[in-house]
């Protein structure tokens, strides 16, 4: 193996991840929602360690942590997020931040390495207050009005109140300096079982799915559950249940090979056992990396609702409440991850789409972006039992560091020609 390869300090990577695990520890995972005290502690912990990688730390006015370098040469941006879902796993987010920190510690002090890795921890990737607020703020997609309107999904607290409690009120929000970075690299646990099932070590992300979400409302007629004959009922709850069955019957013929759909929440009004619900609501989500597939399924969703409204006892209204364009990962980044995997992971890699959303899809709107996955034990994520074998974490760190080195070297070889 050539001496030019740069490896991670595996023991240091594991120690850092376990140090972060202590902030908001919950069973074998963490409970570290955005702008909680545990989240604040994790941001401070990261900021204190960035100087070890020759980076100047800043925590900005939306809770992003940025470590910037004064080293001459190309700059590669890398990172992920530090908050968690409620009572969830210890690696979802922190793995990517620590890999980025490790790459910066290994590469930035080395005078033979052209340029530097800059580190980011994006705030609220998990969506406690909104959708990718930290990374979207960095690329200029979040207004002050958006922050004014943001509320914690688990409490009445506004984002303005949370920022004040965190000591961040009045701080400027950092904006991307266009052209500063050759691209953005993010690492993550797979959150699925494809790598583990295939006995592979590295996932090379080809695309990140778009997420479309809908509110579907069923309007029936509230009435007494004991005295209203079945033949004349206008039961909104029953209409909702039948609609869910119809979706599962019709979507498979119209979807793509990796399409998924989920009914995430159902509410009945008034929701009492002795009252026929006059109104029902479901939140419904579709994920795919092909906008044409999403458009086809959305059209089918409206067609099913129109047909049921015309022939049934309830009226059905479909409202799109969230859209998320899919993002393609940069081909050169994919090739570089694969090359590093051949040398440091025995070539045990797989090109694959991401079925979950990540900050990389936001950064991809302004710069080339790439992602790599490491295996998830049992495919579990967003649960406190989420885990990855230590050996797989260290292998992923090695591949990440070497990928960063190669991306910087490639950029440095091109820059003089451009000048």
Secondary structure, DSSP 8 states (H G I E B T S, - for coil): --TT-----HHHHHHHHHHHHTTTEETTEE---TTSHHHHHHHHHHHHHHGGGT-EEEE-TTS-EEEE---SS-EEEEEE-----TTB-SSTTHHHHHHHHHHHHHHTT-TTS-SEEEEEE-TTTT-SSSSSHHHHHHTT---HHHHHH-B-TTSS-BHHHHHHHTT-TT-------TTSEEEEEEEEE-SSSHHHHTT-SEEEEEEE-EEEEEEEEEE---EETTTS-GGG---HHHHHHHHHHHHHHHGGGTS-TT-EEEEEEEEEES--TTEE-SEEEEEEEEEES-HHHHHHHHHHHHHHHHHHHHHSSSEEEEEEEE----EE--HHHHHHHHHHHHHHSTT-EEEEEESS--HHHHHTTTS-EEEEEE--GGG--SSTT----HHHHHHHHHHHHHHHHHHHHHHHHHHHHH-
